[in-house]
Amino acid sequence: MTKARIMSKGVDYRTLAARGSPSRDVHNFKIPSRKARFKLALILISILLVFLYSISLPAWLYSGGTGNPYWEEAFITKDDEQHFNYNSSYFVNTVGCKMPSLPIVDEHVQKFLQKVEPLNCTPALIQSDRSSIWFQLTEEDIEKHYELGNASMIQCCYRPFERKSNSNVRIVGQEICFEYGERVEVMDEFIAVICTHPAKQQEVFYRDYFAFVPLKPAIEERCENTRNELNARFGGEDEKLSMMILGIDSVSRLNFHRQMNLTAEMVIERLRGVELFGYNKVGDNTYPNLVPVLTGLDVDELSAACLPNSNSTFDLCPFIWKKFGAAGYRTFYAEDSSTMETFNYLKKGFRDQPTDYYLRSFFRQADSSIGYNKKVNAKLCLGGRNPTQILVEYARKVVSAMKNRLSFSLLWACTMTHDLLNYPSLVDADYRSLLEHMEQEGFLNKSAVILLSDHGIRWGNYRNTYQGMMEERQPFLYILLPTWFQHRYPSAYRNLRKNRQQLTSHFDLYETLKDLSNPSLLSQSAIKLRSFELLDTKPVPRGISLFLPISPTRNCEDAGIAPHWCTCHDHRPIVTNDYRVVSVARYTVNHLNQMLKKYPQCSTLHLYSIEDASLGISTEEIISKKPINQFSDISVRFLTRPGEAEFEATVRIDSFNRSSLTGSVSRTNLYGKQSYCVDDYRMKLYCFCTR
């Protein structure tokens, strides 16, 4: 008893041994029974399982919200690390996705890069700002470019117009005239300008079109009533952010760094935007990639939801701008080309105006009246400016008009970047200037700004390289948030940062936009609850908000990315005369001809040559460093006749030697007028019309 009391006071075994009087109780310790040992083992195993589970949980589960060091060390990039290590082997390096790293520039890429000369658009006579127009050229410039002396004799007039239908406009209001040197205030949304001079026998020598952002009383009343109703129902709300989406068509993340380095530097260094390294496209062209961003659906699901037949318009479709409109936002939608517009190219567009401000009518008039200098698919001059410059100027007006008002805007540029690898450089300074304007106006302190593309360049010599093929599937995505956002919503922001190097897609961006329309979903408690729900949801949702933790086990199938578009693997070249490659090419041509059977005006296609082939190496094979022969994904690029169309497809061959396409068949050269006889946007890629 005495010795027991001594030990309870803290005397250790070494002290007892030194005294030469070890406890008899210690030497007579009884070995536990088998049942007791079994219980002890169960307890230890349970503790181990709890520990392993805990290190995979999101950071907010730990005290103070500082996060679990295991999670953060593995999956988060520190806020002061603004540049990805391009020497790393992978852009994404997780259990579910090994996305190989590619260089911005090396000797193989450099040979495709060239400096592009500025466009030769005749300088515009007239310029605009938020609410007025004026003559911007000096008398000397007018004489040089328009061969007119005595500029004081110029008389210009403008007339307002508005949308009448998807394809027509109507003239409204009175004609207002002004002379050289005058600045004129404009109260209308769209105006057409004409100018005359006596030396031109009073013929119109100059035409131009301008778009403005006037406040619309009915829209302002609706927004005010909505805000009052929401405040009455839910009380004080979290501070809401305006939303501006700046889309630039056909630009990969790496080509954004090459061609638009001024904008990239502004976004990353100065504005500390979040760059998504694992952003992967989900479809071929703009339509199947933009639909998931704006609706959360793929194109087949959208058709089932709101497009019952080929003559259906998109009016009933659940676009994200409707959610923002219902939350008291003014809504804007503009694309800088009416001929390639996402919902009008070989489609029926909108019967009613889809957003409060909608520029299709404006660009349609400008393109048909003053468009010239056509390259491939687009007219690159609308009067004295390129179409993307006009769109960026409009964005500046939106920023100035909406800086103290809630707004949602989708401004999509495609004319300057859709067809030519190096042409994004021509609009780099314009986007840099726009971001500087946002900063000066204080717009960035009250708004979320998203810069993104739908996919990389889809045809041309660069596209036909291995890196070009990978980049075509990896568009850029940057998210700019106010500096206060990370302090107001620390868990949401921390998850966003972690997700930079996770596999993500357009479906995730839609879920992110939904969250930004309702900031209460981003609170600490909401993120905690939603993250728990996400962990328990089976199957894992296809689209996950970037403000929630994305599991490192996520793969392309989980994210809704077909194997043909998936870049979570490497490729091993195969010789083009390999029997598997020839079989895959013939299988694909047969598949195309089956599709073309419904169109007798299209020629039957014949395999002409095989240009390139590769075997996909899965994430599992990369990890295990040995073949896993459950199936083989073979990608092949080939030419068909007539027409020498160039196609690319990925075919999966299973262990029973059965073949199946793992996505749509890509067209990697321009079809031009070869498919003039079909209107289906899908079949345009494949049809060679019989003469």
C-alpha positions in Angstrom: 0.0 0.0 0.0 2.8 2.4 0.8 4.6 1.7 -2.4 1.4 2.2 -4.3 1.0 5.6 -2.7 4.6 6.5 -3.5 4.0 5.7 -7.2 0.8 7.7 -7.2 3.0 10.7 -6.1 5.1 10.4 -9.2 8.1 8.2 -8.2 9.0 6.3 -11.4 10.3 2.7 -11.9 13.9 3.8 -12.2 13.8 5.3 -8.7 12.3 2.1 -7.3 14.9 -0.1 -9.1 17.7 2.1 -7.8 16.5 1.5 -4.3 16.7 -2.2 -4.9 13.1 -2.8 -3.8 11.0 -3.4 -6.9 7.3 -3.8 -6.3 6.2 -7.4 -6.1 2.9 -6.2 -7.7 4.8 -5.2 -10.8 6.6 -8.5 -11.2 3.3 -10.4 -10.6 1.4 -8.4 -13.3 -1.5 -10.5 -14.7 -1.7 -11.1 -18.5 -5.1 -9.9 -19.9 -7.5 -12.5 -21.1 -8.0 -13.2 -24.8 -11.3 -11.4 -24.7 -9.7 -8.3 -23.1 -7.0 -8.3 -25.7 -9.5 -8.5 -28.5 -11.4 -5.5 -27.1 -8.2 -3.5 -26.8 -7.4 -4.3 -30.5 -10.8 -3.1 -31.5 -10.4 0.1 -29.6 -6.9 0.8 -31.2 -8.3 0.0 -34.7 -11.2 2.4 -34.2 -8.9 5.1 -33.1 -6.7 4.6 -36.2 -9.8 4.7 -38.5 -11.0 8.0 -36.9 -7.6 9.5 -37.3 -7.4 8.5 -41.0 -10.9 9.9 -41.7 -10.1 13.1 -39.8 -7.1 14.0 -42.0 -9.3 13.9 -45.1 -12.0 16.3 -43.7 -12.3 19.9 -44.7 -10.3 22.5 -42.8 -13.3 24.2 -41.2 -13.8 21.2 -38.8 -10.8 22.2 -36.7 -10.6 24.7 -34.0 -10.2 28.4 -35.0 -10.9 27.6 -38.6 -7.2 27.4 -39.3 -7.5 24.0 -41.0 -6.0 20.6 -40.7 -2.2 20.6 -41.5 -2.5 17.3 -43.3 -5.2 18.7 -45.7 -3.6 22.1 -46.2 -0.1 20.8 -46.8 -1.4 18.4 -49.5 -4.0 20.4 -51.3 -3.7 24.2 -50.6 -1.5 26.7 -52.3 -0.4 29.5 -50.0 -1.9 32.9 -50.8 1.5 34.4 -51.5 2.2 31.9 -54.2 0.8 33.6 -57.3 2.7 31.5 -59.9 2.3 27.8 -60.6 5.6 25.9 -60.8 5.7 25.1 -64.5 8.5 22.7 -64.0 6.2 20.4 -62.1 5.3 17.2 -63.8 1.5 17.8 -63.4 -0.9 20.7 -63.4 -3.1 18.4 -61.3 -1.5 15.7 -59.2 -4.2 13.9 -57.2 -5.4 10.4 -56.7 -8.1 10.8 -59.3 -6.3 12.9 -61.8 -2.8 13.2 -63.2 -2.9 16.1 -65.6 0.5 16.4 -67.3 2.2 19.8 -67.1 3.0 21.5 -70.4 5.3 24.5 -71.1 4.0 28.0 -71.9 6.8 28.3 -74.5 9.5 25.9 -75.7 11.2 25.2 -79.0 8.3 23.1 -80.2 5.7 25.8 -79.3 7.8 28.8 -80.5 7.6 27.9 -84.2 3.8 28.4 -84.1 4.0 31.8 -82.5 4.3 35.0 -84.5 3.7 38.7 -83.9 0.4 39.9 -85.4 0.3 43.3 -87.1 -2.5 45.6 -86.0 -5.7 45.4 -88.0 -6.0 47.9 -90.8 -9.4 49.4 -89.9 -10.1 52.9 -91.1 -9.9 55.1 -87.9 -13.4 55.9 -86.5 -14.5 59.5 -87.0 -16.7 59.5 -83.9 -16.1 58.1 -80.4 -18.4 57.6 -77.4 -18.2 57.4 -73.6 -20.9 56.5 -71.1 -23.5 58.9 -72.3 -22.2 61.0 -75.2 -20.6 61.0 -78.7 -18.1 63.4 -80.2 -15.6 63.8 -83.1 -12.3 62.2 -82.2 -10.3 62.8 -85.3 -8.4 66.1 -86.0 -9.0 67.9 -89.3 -5.7 66.6 -90.6 -6.7 63.0 -89.8 -10.1 63.5 -91.5 -8.3 64.7 -94.6 -5.9 61.8 -94.5 -8.4 59.0 -94.0 -11.6 60.4 -95.6 -10.1 62.7 -98.2 -12.1 65.7 -96.9 -11.0 69.2 -96.4 -12.8 71.8 -94.3 -14.1 69.5 -91.6 -16.4 72.2 -90.2 -18.7 71.4 -93.1 -19.3 67.9 -91.8 -22.8 67.3 -90.5 -23.7 64.1 -88.6 -27.1 62.8 -87.4 -28.1 60.0 -85.2 -31.3 58.0 -84.9 -32.2 55.6 -82.1 -33.3 52.0 -82.8 -34.4 49.0 -80.7 -34.9 45.3 -80.9 -38.2 44.3 -82.6 -37.5 40.5 -82.9 -34.6 38.1 -82.9 -33.7 39.2 -86.4 -35.2 42.7 -86.9 -35.0 46.2 -85.4 -37.2 49.2 -85.6 -36.3 52.9 -85.8 -37.6 54.9 -82.8 -37.4 58.5 -81.6 -36.3 61.6 -83.5 -33.3 62.3 -85.6 -30.7 64.5 -83.9 -28.0 66.3 -85.9 -24.7 67.9 -84.8 -21.7 69.4 -86.4 -17.9 69.0 -86.3 -16.6 70.0 -82.8 -19.8 69.3 -81.0 -20.3 66.8 -78.2 -23.8 65.4 -78.0 -25.5 63.7 -75.0 -27.3 60.5 -75.8 -30.2 59.1 -73.8 -31.0 56.0 -75.9 -29.6 52.5 -75.7 -28.7 52.0 -79.4 -28.1 54.6 -82.1 -27.1 54.6 -85.8 -24.9 57.6 -86.9 -24.6 58.9 -90.5 -22.4 61.8 -91.7 -22.4 63.9 -94.8 -20.2 66.6 -96.4 -20.8 68.9 -99.4 -17.7 67.6 -101.1 -19.4 64.2 -101.2 -22.6 65.7 -102.8 -24.3 65.2 -99.5 -23.9 61.4 -99.9 -23.4 59.5 -96.6 -19.6 59.0 -96.3 -19.6 57.7 -92.8 -21.7 55.3 -90.8 -21.3 54.1 -87.2 -23.2 52.4 -84.4 -23.0 52.9 -80.6 -24.5 51.1 -77.6 -25.1 52.8 -74.2 -26.4 51.7 -70.8 -29.3 54.1 -69.9 -31.1 53.3 -66.7 -34.5 51.9 -67.6 -37.3 53.0 -65.2 -39.2 49.7 -65.4 -36.1 47.7 -64.7 -35.1 50.0 -61.8 -38.6 49.7 -60.3 -38.5 45.9 -60.6 -35.1 45.7 -58.9 -36.1 48.0 -56.1 -39.3 46.1 -55.5 -37.5 42.8 -55.5 -34.9 44.0 -53.0 -37.5 45.4 -50.7 -39.5 42.1 -50.8 -36.4 40.0 -50.1 -35.4 42.3 -47.2 -38.9 42.1 -45.8 -38.9 38.3 -46.0 -35.4 37.5 -44.9 -34.3 40.6 -43.0 -30.8 41.9 -43.3 -28.9 40.1 -46.0 -25.2 39.5 -46.6 -23.6 42.0 -48.9 -24.3 40.9 -52.4 -21.8 41.1 -55.3 -22.4 42.2 -58.8 -21.2 39.6 -61.3 -19.4 40.2 -64.6 -18.3 37.3 -66.8 -15.8 38.2 -69.5 -15.6 35.3 -72.0 -12.9 35.1 -74.6 -13.5 32.3 -77.1 -11.0 29.5 -78.0 -8.2 30.5 -75.7 -6.4 27.8 -73.7 -4.9 28.7 -70.3 -1.4 28.5 -71.6 -2.2 30.6 -74.7 -3.8 33.2 -72.5 -0.3 33.5 -70.8 1.4 33.7 -74.2 -0.9 36.1 -76.0 -2.5 38.2 -73.3 0.4 38.6 -70.8 -0.6 42.2 -70.0 -4.0 41.0 -68.8 -2.6 37.9 -67.1 -0.1 40.0 -65.2 -2.9 42.4 -64.1 -5.1 39.5 -63.0 -2.6 37.5 -61.1 -0.1 40.0 -59.7 -2.2 43.1 -59.1 -5.7 41.8 -58.6 -4.6 38.5 -57.0 -7.1 36.5 -59.1 -7.5 32.8 -58.5 -6.3 30.7 -61.5 -7.8 27.2 -62.1 -5.0 24.9 -63.3 -7.2 21.9 -63.7 -10.1 23.4 -65.7 -11.2 20.9 -68.4 -13.7 21.4 -71.1 -16.7 19.1 -71.4 -17.7 19.3 -75.1 -16.5 20.2 -78.5 -17.3 23.8 -79.4 -18.8 26.8 -77.6 -22.4 25.6 -77.3 -21.8 22.4 -75.3 -19.3 24.2 -73.1 -21.2 27.4 -72.4 -24.6 25.6 -71.7 -23.2 23.9 -68.6 -21.8 27.2 -67.3 -25.2 29.0 -67.7 -27.6 26.2 -66.8 -25.7 23.4 -65.1 -27.0 21.0 -67.7 -25.4 19.3 -70.7 -26.9 19.9 -74.1 -29.0 16.8 -74.2 -30.5 17.6 -70.8 -31.2 21.2 -71.9 -33.0 19.9 -75.0 -35.1 17.6 -72.8 -35.9 20.4 -70.4 -36.9 23.3 -72.7 -36.3 22.5 -76.4 -39.0 20.0 -77.4 -38.4 20.4 -81.2 -36.0 21.9 -83.7 -38.0 25.1 -83.9 -37.9 25.8 -80.2 -36.4 29.0 -78.9 -34.4 29.2 -75.7 -36.9 31.4 -73.8 -38.0 28.7 -71.3 -34.5 27.4 -70.5 -33.2 27.9 -67.0 -30.3 30.3 -67.6 -28.4 31.5 -64.6 -29.2 35.2 -65.4 -32.8 34.4 -64.4 -31.6 33.5 -60.8 -29.8 36.8 -60.6 -32.7 38.7 -62.1 -35.0 37.2 -59.4 -32.6 38.3 -56.8 -32.9 42.0 -57.8 -30.0 42.2 -60.4 -30.0 44.1 -63.7 -29.0 41.6 -66.3 -26.8 42.0 -69.5 -25.9 39.6 -72.3 -23.8 40.4 -75.3 -21.7 38.6 -77.8 -19.5 40.5 -80.3 -20.6 38.4 -83.3 -24.2 38.0 -84.5 -23.2 35.4 -87.1 -21.5 33.0 -84.6 -23.6 33.8 -81.6 -23.9 30.8 -79.3 -27.7 30.5 -79.2 -28.4 31.8 -82.8 -25.8 29.9 -85.0 -27.9 27.2 -86.6 -30.4 27.7 -83.7 -33.5 29.7 -83.1 -32.3 32.2 -80.5 -34.8 34.0 -78.3 -38.3 35.1 -79.1 -38.3 37.6 -76.3 -35.3 39.6 -75.1 -33.6 37.2 -72.6 -32.0 39.9 -70.4 -32.6 43.5 -69.5 -29.8 44.6 -71.8 -29.2 42.5 -74.9 -26.9 43.4 -77.7 -27.7 41.0 -80.5 -29.7 43.6 -82.5 -26.9 46.1 -82.1 -24.1 43.8 -83.4 -26.3 42.4 -86.1 -26.9 46.0 -87.5 -23.2 46.9 -87.2 -22.0 43.7 -88.8 -24.3 43.9 -91.8 -23.8 47.7 -92.4 -20.2 48.5 -91.6 -18.4 45.2 -91.2 -15.4 44.3 -93.4 -11.9 42.7 -93.4 -13.3 39.2 -93.0 -10.8 36.5 -91.9 -12.1 32.9 -91.8 -15.5 33.2 -90.0 -15.6 36.8 -88.8 -15.5 40.4 -90.0 -12.7 41.9 -88.0 -13.5 45.6 -88.6 -16.8 47.2 -87.7 -16.2 50.7 -89.0 -13.1 51.9 -87.2 -12.9 49.3 -84.4 -12.7 45.6 -84.1 -15.8 43.9 -82.6 -14.1 42.9 -79.4 -13.0 46.6 -78.8 -16.6 47.6 -79.2 -17.6 44.9 -76.6 -14.9 46.0 -74.2 -16.0 49.7 -74.6 -19.5 48.5 -73.8 -18.2 46.7 -70.7 -16.6 50.0 -69.5 -20.0 51.7 -69.8 -21.6 48.8 -67.8 -19.0 49.3 -65.1 -19.6 53.0 -64.9 -23.4 52.8 -64.9 -23.6 49.8 -62.5 -20.9 50.5 -60.0 -23.4 51.3 -57.3 -26.1 48.9 -58.6 -26.4 45.1 -58.6 -25.9 43.7 -62.0 -25.2 40.4 -63.8 -23.4 40.6 -67.1 -22.2 38.0 -69.6 -20.0 39.6 -72.3 -18.6 37.0 -74.7 -15.9 37.8 -77.3 -15.2 35.5 -80.2 -14.4 37.4 -83.4 -10.8 38.1 -82.7 -9.8 34.8 -81.1 -12.1 32.1 -82.6 -10.0 31.0 -85.5 -6.4 32.2 -85.1 -3.9 31.2 -82.5 -2.0 34.5 -82.2 -4.9 37.0 -82.5 -5.7 37.2 -78.8 -2.7 39.5 -78.6 -4.6 42.1 -80.5 -7.1 42.6 -77.7 -4.7 42.1 -74.7 -4.3 45.9 -74.1 -8.1 46.4 -74.3 -8.8 43.9 -71.5 -6.0 45.2 -69.4 -7.4 48.7 -69.7 -10.9 47.4 -68.8 -9.6 45.9 -65.6 -7.8 49.1 -64.7 -11.1 51.0 -65.3 -12.9 48.6 -63.0 -10.2 49.2 -60.3 -10.4 53.0 -60.7 -14.2 53.0 -60.5 -14.3 50.9 -57.4 -16.2 48.2 -59.3 -13.9 45.4 -58.1 -14.7 46.1 -54.5 -18.4 45.3 -55.0 -18.2 42.7 -57.7 -17.0 39.2 -58.7 -15.3 39.2 -62.1 -14.8 35.9 -63.9 -12.6 35.6 -67.0 -12.8 32.4 -68.9 -12.8 30.6 -72.2 -14.9 27.7 -73.5 -11.9 25.7 -74.9 -8.6 26.2 -76.7 -8.0 26.7 -80.4 -9.9 23.9 -82.3 -8.1 23.7 -85.6 -4.9 24.6 -87.4 -1.3 23.3 -87.4 -0.8 23.9 -83.7 -4.0 22.1 -82.8 -2.6 19.0 -84.5 0.4 18.7 -82.2 0.1 16.8 -78.9 0.3 19.9 -76.8 -2.2 21.6 -79.1 -4.6 18.7 -78.6 -4.2 18.9 -74.8 -4.6 22.7 -74.7 -7.8 22.5 -76.9 -9.3 20.8 -73.8 -7.9 23.2 -71.2 -9.5 26.6 -71.3 -8.5 29.4 -68.9 -10.6 30.4 -65.8 -9.8 33.2 -63.4 -11.9 34.4 -60.5 -11.5 37.9 -59.1 -13.1 38.7 -55.7 -13.0 41.8 -53.5 -10.2 41.9 -51.0 -12.7 41.7 -48.1 -14.3 38.5 -49.4 -11.6 36.2 -47.9 -12.2 37.8 -44.5 -16.0 37.7 -44.7 -16.1 34.1 -46.0 -12.8 32.5 -45.0 -13.8 28.8 -45.5 -15.3 29.5 -48.9 -12.3 31.4 -50.0 -9.9 28.7 -48.6 -11.7 26.0 -50.5 -11.5 28.1 -53.7 -7.8 28.4 -53.3 -7.4 24.7 -52.7 -9.4 23.9 -55.8 -6.9 25.6 -58.0 -5.1 22.3 -58.5 -8.1 20.0 -58.5 -9.9 18.7 -61.6 -12.7 21.2 -62.4 -15.1 21.8 -65.3 -17.8 24.2 -66.6 -20.4 22.3 -64.5 -18.5 23.5 -61.3 -18.6 27.1 -62.5 -22.4 27.0 -62.7 -22.6 25.9 -59.1 -20.2 28.6 -58.1 -22.3 31.3 -59.8 -25.4 30.0 -57.9 -23.5 30.5 -54.7 -22.5 34.1 -55.6 -26.2 34.9 -56.3 -26.9 34.1 -52.7 -24.0 34.9 -50.3 -25.7 33.3 -47.3 -24.6 30.0 -48.8 -21.0 31.1 -48.2 -21.1 31.7 -44.5 -19.0 29.6 -42.2 -21.9 27.6 -40.9 -23.4 27.1 -44.4 -20.1 25.9 -45.8 -19.6 23.5 -42.9 -23.1 22.0 -43.3 -22.8 21.8 -47.1 -19.4 20.2 -47.0 -20.7 17.5 -44.6 -23.6 16.9 -47.0 -21.2 16.7 -50.0 -19.1 14.0 -48.2 -22.2 11.9 -47.6 -23.8 12.3 -51.1 -23.6 9.3 -53.3 -23.0 9.4 -56.2 -20.8 12.5 -56.0 -22.5 15.5 -57.8 -21.2 16.2 -61.3 -21.0 19.9 -60.5 -19.5 21.1 -57.3 -19.2 24.8 -56.2 -15.6 25.9 -56.2 -16.3 27.3 -52.7 -16.7 23.7 -51.4 -13.9 21.1 -50.9 -13.4 19.0 -54.1 -12.2 15.5 -53.3 -8.7 14.6 -54.5 -10.2 11.3 -55.6 -12.4 13.1 -58.3 -11.8 11.8 -61.8 -13.2 12.8 -65.2 -16.2 10.5 -65.0 -17.2 12.1 -61.6 -16.8 15.6 -63.2 -19.0 14.9 -66.2 -16.0 14.9 -68.6 -16.1 12.2 -71.4 -12.8 10.3 -71.8 -12.3 11.9 -75.3 -12.0 15.3 -73.6 -10.3 14.2 -70.4 -6.7 15.4 -69.9 -6.2 13.4 -66.7 -3.8 11.1 -68.4 -0.8 11.0 -70.6 -0.5 9.7 -74.2 1.9 7.2 -75.6 2.4 7.4 -79.4 1.4 4.5 -81.6 2.5 3.9 -85.2 -0.3 4.7 -87.6 -0.3 1.3 -89.3 -0.9 -0.5 -86.0 -3.8 -2.8 -86.5 -5.6 -1.3 -83.5 -5.3 2.2 -85.0 -6.5 1.2 -88.4 -9.5 -0.6 -86.8 -10.3 2.5 -84.7 -10.2 4.8 -87.7 -12.4 2.5 -89.7 -14.8 2.2 -86.8 -15.1 5.9 -86.5 -15.7 6.5 -90.2 -18.4 3.9 -90.2 -20.0 5.6 -87.2 -20.0 9.0 -89.1 -21.6 7.4 -92.1 -24.3 5.9 -90.0 -25.0 9.4 -88.7 -25.0 10.8 -92.2 -27.6 8.3 -93.5 -30.4 10.6 -92.4 -28.9 13.3 -94.8 -29.0 12.0 -98.4 -27.5 15.3 -99.6 -24.2 14.4 -97.8 -21.6 12.2 -99.4 -20.5 8.8 -97.9 -17.1 9.3 -96.3 -14.1 7.1 -97.0 -10.9 6.8 -94.9 -8.1 8.4 -96.8 -5.1 8.6 -94.4 -4.2 8.3 -90.7 -2.2 11.2 -89.5 -1.5 10.5 -85.8 -2.4 8.0 -83.1 -1.8 7.5 -79.4 -2.7 5.3 -76.5 -4.2 6.9 -73.4 -2.4 6.1 -70.2 -4.9 6.3 -67.3 -4.3 7.8 -63.9 -4.2 4.3 -62.3 -1.5 3.3 -64.8 0.5 6.4 -64.0 0.3 5.7 -60.3 1.1 2.0 -60.5 3.7 2.4 -63.3 2.4 -0.7 -65.0 -0.3 -1.6 -67.5 -3.8 -2.2 -66.4 -5.5 -4.1 -69.2 -9.2 -3.5 -68.5 -9.6 -1.5 -71.6 -7.6 0.7 -74.1 -8.4 4.2 -75.1 -6.9 4.9 -78.6 -7.0 8.4 -80.0 -6.6 8.7 -83.8 -6.5 11.7 -86.2 -7.3 10.9 -89.8 -8.5 12.4 -93.1 -11.5 11.4 -95.1 -12.6 11.9 -98.7 -14.3 13.6 -100.4 -13.3 17.0 -98.9 -10.2 15.9 -97.0 -11.9 16.6 -93.7 -9.7 16.0 -90.7 -11.2 14.3 -87.7 -10.1 13.2 -84.2 -11.8 10.6 -82.1 -11.1 8.5 -79.0 -12.3 4.9 -79.1 -12.4 2.5 -76.1 -11.6 -1.1 -76.8 -12.6 -3.3 -73.9 -11.2 -6.8 -72.8 -13.8 -8.4 -75.1 -12.5 -6.4 -78.1 -15.7 -4.3 -78.3 -15.3 -0.7 -79.5 -17.2 2.4 -78.4 -16.6 6.1 -78.9 -15.8 8.0 -75.7 -17.2 11.3 -76.8 -18.1 13.1 -80.0 -15.9 13.1 -83.1 -13.8 16.3 -83.4 -13.3 18.2 -86.6 -9.8 19.7 -86.5 -9.8 21.6 -89.8 -12.4 24.2 -91.1 -15.4 22.9 -93.0 -16.0 26.2 -94.7 -18.8 25.8 -97.3 -18.5 22.0 -97.6 -21.6 21.5 -95.4 -23.8 24.3 -96.9 -26.6 21.8 -97.5 -27.3 21.0 -93.8 -28.5 23.3 -91.0 -27.9 20.9 -88.0 -25.0 22.4 -86.1 -23.7 18.9 -85.3 -23.8 17.6 -88.8 -22.1 20.7 -90.2 -18.8 19.2 -88.9 -19.2 15.9 -90.8 -21.3 16.5 -94.0 -19.7 17.0 -97.4 -22.5 18.1 -99.6 -22.8 16.4 -103.0 -22.5 18.8 -105.9 
